Amino acid sequence: MKHSRKLGLLALVASTYAMVSGGPFGLEEIVGHNGYSRTILILCLTPLVWALPTTLMVSELASAMPETGGFYVWVRRAMGPFWGFQESWLTFLGSVFDMAVYPILFAAYLGHLLPALGEGHWPLVLGVAMISVCVVMNLFGAGFVGRGSIFFVLLLLAPFAFLVWLAMNAPHAAAVHPHVTRSDLMGGILIAMWNYMGWDNASTIAGEVENARKTYTRAMAISVAVVVASYLLPIAAAWRANVPQQAWETGSWVNIAALFGGQRLAALMTAAGMLAAFSTFNALVMSLSRLPYAMARDGYLPKIFARENQAGAPWVAIVVCSVLWGLAMGLGFERTVILDVLLTGLSILLEFVALIMLRRREPNLPRPFRVPFGGVGLALVSVPPTVLIIISCVRSRSEQIGPVSALMVGVVLIALGVVGYYAGPGRKQVSR
């Protein structure tokens, strides 16, 4: 592969932040349902038992095998082609329930700034326009997207920095109208898992990162710190300023910004919501389009998906994936978070299994970074995410998608991955 420019450390950190977080948007319901003290506890504990183990796993495997395709390559090498296929299948299915949300959010925030654009066919047009811009940016290559992520992340975090400063210096918050809230600790943890999910997505572009064996370890450590800080500081500042728990609901960052900075800060926060949706979608297009690219090279998809342009971007994979995500815009957001956590979480568990199996099968594989403390360390990073995924499976039994539970929908989708492997051309190529 020929690349004119690759991602450096700062670009990888910004891209990882966009893939995982995109700012504190999405945390509002945790505060509204659980209060400040429980929310702070959730946001501090979840990275310890979910994000940190994942970043340690990614750091070891990405530094040992810095190849385009990332986690698909790891699982295939450790467990064989069947499980490599399932890894990609689960990840891409999870992306369908995740990626369709961002164009909708982008259009919704723009509709707040310009109400006329929130009516009729405009939300759909704006969502398609956002996807199209992301496609064009991605066609310029990973380096271009990574440098753009630096700019976008700084812009979307700026209103939160103003909010923190104003809230920390405010004597009290303005009055708000209360409403009834309920405690939902497990729901808060699941939302926090979703907001701390995506660390492994950065691995799929390893072949396009400068000095990937060292850069990934540093980028993961910095990204975790930035994500946790960007979540905790605004909520802690609002807590100190006595913003009532009842003020927190989906989209309330704009209203809370207005409490301290008036309509100007509210408008900036709305624009930040647009940037968050755009930057996350843009970075994930870069990451997830590398999956069909890598699978096409291995014969599981038509070779056309492995075609690159002069910038080294897999342009066919980028365009086709973006069209599919655009078609999924009608799914909406409700209840899809649990399916996303379930499917993507299972793919992450396969990555932990790959980590353990490669330690046993290839002990001499060069690993610039290694999860410390031997087998005990592997258990410490693997068990907590496994427990959380089991809990999310139990929780999904009570969530309905149409006439059936979210868990049943997830089981059917997982089964389709098995059928797809045995019915597809990749298995025939392996058997030959």
Secondary structure, DSSP 8 states (H G I E B T S, - for coil): ---S--B-HHHHHHHHHHHHTSSSTT-HHHHHHHHHHHHHHHHHHHIIIIIHHHHHHHHHHHHH---BTTHHHHHHHHH-HHHHHHHHHHHHHHHHHHHTHHHHHHHHHHHHHSGGGGSTTHHHHHHHHHHHHHHHHHHT-HHHHHHHHHHHHHHHHHHHHHHHHHHHT-SS------------HHHHHHHHHHHT--GGGGGGBGGGBTTHHHHHHHHHHHHHHHHHHHHHHHHHHHHHTT--GGG-STTHHHHHHHHHHHHHHHHHHHHHHHHHHHHHHHHHHHHHTHHHHHHHHTTSS-GGGG---TTS--HHHHHHHHHHHHHGGGG-STTHHHHHHHHHHHHHHHHHHHHHHHHHH-TTS--SS--SSHHHHHHHHHHHHHHHHHHHHHHHTT-EETTEEHHHHHHHHHHHHHHHHHHSHHHHHHH-
